Amino acid sequence: MELSKAIRERRSVRRFESKPVKKEDLTKILDAARWAPSAGNMQPLELIIVEKKEIKRQLAEAALGQAFVADVPLDIVVCANLERSSRRYGKRGSELYAIQDTAAAAQNILLMAHALGYATCWVGAFNEKIVSNIIEAPKNVRPLAIIPVGKPAEKPSPPTRRSLEEITHEDKF
Ligand SMILES: Cc1cc2nc3c(=O)[nH]c(=O)nc-3n(C[C@H](O)[C@H](O)[C@H](O)COP(=O)(O)O)c2cc1C
């Protein structure tokens, strides 16, 4: 799929078919995350693939009851390994770069999944402590997004965007 088409047509989907994600497609989706840029190439990304029904249920509960997190073939919990980024960049690494790096990887996941015919939704509303416990994340690993992945069972229309004129500024704000 052409990149501009993938960027424009990707949507947040919240209803999925039960059809599984093909193994080779999952590998391509995860690999897209791996090739995202990261500050100093410190690669703080850690990915937890959740396919067990009970763990998906727990994640949905931690995500303030967003049921589609459970009703999907799999979830990817996208985490930042803060220690990797702070090793070179200290506080700026753990508080900013690790988050930015992980966000870039998450976007690659959304786009690659869409290009392969899957739907996703970036889920950021969750109790971080509870999610950390569920996935048994070590102390320095922070879960930043839960991404359900599956075949879409709905086709949402595109939410509006602010215009280019509104968001762009010439030379100064
Ligand atoms: C950081 C972040 C957190 C989000 N958290 C949630 C969430 O918890 N639940 C949800 O249904 N959608 C969530 N979304 C999806 C947004 O609602 C969605 O991207 C936005 O409405 C634009 O729609 P689109 O993705 O179809 O273009 C989140 C998106 C981002 C980037």
The ligand as an ORCA input file, in Angstrom:
! r2SCAN-3c Opt
* xyz 0 1
  C      -1.923      8.808     22.882
  C      -3.261      8.287     22.402
  C      -4.122      7.711     23.304
  C      -5.353      7.203     22.871
  N      -6.142      6.537     23.762
  C      -7.298      5.984     23.339
  C      -8.072      5.198     24.229
  O      -7.717      4.964     25.374
  N      -9.228      4.673     23.756
  C      -9.651      4.857     22.465
  O     -10.710      4.332     22.115
  N      -8.925      5.592     21.585
  C      -7.755      6.141     21.985
  N      -6.970      6.837     21.100
  C      -7.396      6.977     19.688
  C      -7.911      8.372     19.360
  O      -9.172      8.560     19.942
  C      -7.955      8.540     17.826
  O      -6.655      8.399     17.298
  C      -8.513      9.918     17.401
  O      -9.844     10.048     17.781
  C      -8.405     10.133     15.887
  O      -9.054      9.082     15.187
  P      -8.275      8.193     14.104
  O      -7.198      7.441     14.827
  O      -9.304      7.270     13.515
  O      -7.703      9.117     13.084
  C      -5.742      7.340     21.504
  C      -4.853      7.918     20.594
  C      -3.620      8.369     21.023
  C      -2.650      8.927     20.007
*
